[in-house]
Amino acid sequence: MAEPPELAANLVQLGERMVDSTPQAAALGFRLVSVEAGLAAMAVPPDDKLVGDPETGVIAGGVVTTLLDHVCGLAVTSKLLESGVFSSIATLDLRIDYMRAAEPGREVVARAHCYKLGHTIAFVRATAFDLTEDDPIATAQAAFAIGSPGRLE
């Protein structure tokens, strides 16, 4: 089902703020790929400063972790906004399974889906990949605490 145009525009603004105004995301060069209610995608471009192993040129695992955490947070916030609620959130649990090294010199994309939104906890799954989502670099399962909500006017 298509989102109302106003919600879609607000979600894009939110996603752009997350990658531009969050100091860590901005320093790592994150880019918003897409966002809709409960779904989000972000990417990090190849950059020599983000390489964790100079011999192989592979991106640092911490960058992938940060990307997954950010995209999961955006998926949760976008799901909350769909219901007209804006609330602070915090990562409670983030489990990441690393499956393989990223291909050197490739952009890494992460996609997240907030599949369950409770009153105080949201649950998210995510995948990070470089070539195809069918061959992930890492997958994540996360839980986020939802703060006291405020209603959007």
C-alpha positions in Angstrom: 0.0 0.0 0.0 1.4 3.4 -0.9 2.1 5.9 1.8 0.5 9.3 1.9 2.8 11.8 0.1 3.2 13.9 3.3 4.4 10.8 5.2 6.7 9.8 2.4 8.3 13.3 2.3 8.7 13.3 6.1 10.4 9.9 6.1 12.9 11.0 3.4 13.6 14.2 5.5 14.1 12.0 8.6 16.5 9.7 6.7 18.5 12.5 5.2 18.8 14.1 8.7 20.0 10.8 10.1 22.9 10.5 7.6 23.8 14.2 7.5 23.3 15.4 11.1 24.3 12.4 13.1 28.1 13.0 13.6 29.2 9.4 13.3 27.0 8.7 10.2 28.2 11.9 8.6 31.9 11.2 9.3 31.5 7.7 7.8 29.8 9.1 4.7 26.5 7.3 5.0 24.0 7.9 2.3 20.2 7.4 2.4 19.1 4.8 -0.2 15.4 4.6 0.6 12.9 4.8 3.4 9.2 3.9 3.9 7.2 3.0 6.9 9.1 0.2 8.7 11.7 -0.2 5.9 15.0 1.6 5.4 18.2 1.3 3.4 21.5 3.2 3.8 24.8 2.8 2.1 28.5 3.6 2.8 30.7 4.3 -0.1 34.2 2.9 -0.5 36.8 5.0 1.2 40.4 4.2 2.1 39.8 5.8 5.6 37.2 3.1 6.4 39.5 0.1 5.5 40.1 -2.2 8.5 42.8 -4.3 6.9 45.2 -2.3 4.6 46.6 -5.6 3.1 43.2 -6.7 1.8 41.4 -3.3 1.5 38.4 -4.7 3.3 36.1 -2.2 5.1 36.3 -2.3 8.9 33.7 -4.4 10.7 32.9 -1.5 13.0 31.7 0.5 10.0 29.4 -2.3 9.0 28.1 -2.5 12.6 27.4 1.2 12.7 25.6 1.1 9.3 23.4 -1.8 10.5 22.6 0.0 13.7 21.7 3.2 12.0 19.5 1.6 9.3 17.7 -0.4 12.0 17.0 2.7 13.9 15.6 4.4 10.8 13.3 1.5 10.2 12.0 1.7 13.7 11.5 5.5 13.6 9.8 5.3 10.2 7.4 2.7 11.6 6.6 4.9 14.6 6.0 7.9 12.3 3.6 5.9 10.3 1.4 5.7 13.3 1.8 9.5 14.0 4.1 9.0 17.0 7.5 10.5 17.4 9.6 9.0 20.2 13.2 8.6 21.2 14.6 5.1 20.6 17.7 3.3 21.9 19.4 0.1 20.8 18.8 -2.6 23.4 20.3 -5.5 21.6 22.1 -5.8 18.3 23.3 -9.2 17.2 25.3 -9.3 14.0 26.4 -12.4 12.2 29.3 -11.7 9.9 29.2 -14.1 6.9 32.1 -12.9 4.7 34.4 -10.0 4.1 33.1 -7.2 1.9 34.6 -6.9 -1.6 37.3 -4.2 -1.4 36.4 -0.9 -3.1 32.6 -1.6 -3.2 29.8 0.3 -1.7 28.1 -1.5 1.2 24.3 -1.3 1.4 22.2 -2.2 4.5 18.4 -2.8 4.4 16.3 -3.1 7.5 12.7 -4.1 8.3 11.0 -3.3 11.5 8.7 -6.3 11.7 7.2 -5.9 15.1 6.4 -2.6 17.0 5.3 -3.1 20.6 4.5 -0.4 23.2 8.0 -0.3 24.6 10.2 -2.5 22.2 10.6 -2.7 18.5 12.1 -5.7 16.6 14.2 -5.4 13.4 16.0 -7.6 11.0 18.7 -6.2 8.6 21.2 -7.3 5.9 24.4 -5.7 4.8 25.7 -6.6 1.3 27.9 -5.3 -1.5 27.2 -7.2 -4.7 23.7 -8.8 -4.0 21.4 -9.1 -1.1 21.4 -12.9 -1.7 25.1 -13.0 -0.7 25.2 -10.9 2.5 28.3 -9.6 4.3 26.4 -9.6 7.6 22.9 -10.0 9.0 21.5 -8.4 12.1 18.7 -9.0 14.5 18.0 -6.0 16.8 15.7 -4.8 19.6 15.1 -1.1 20.3 13.6 0.5 23.4 10.9 3.0 22.6 10.7 6.1 24.8 7.6 8.0 25.9 5.9 9.0 22.7 4.8 12.4 21.7 1.9 12.8 19.2 2.6 14.5 15.9 0.2 17.3 15.1 
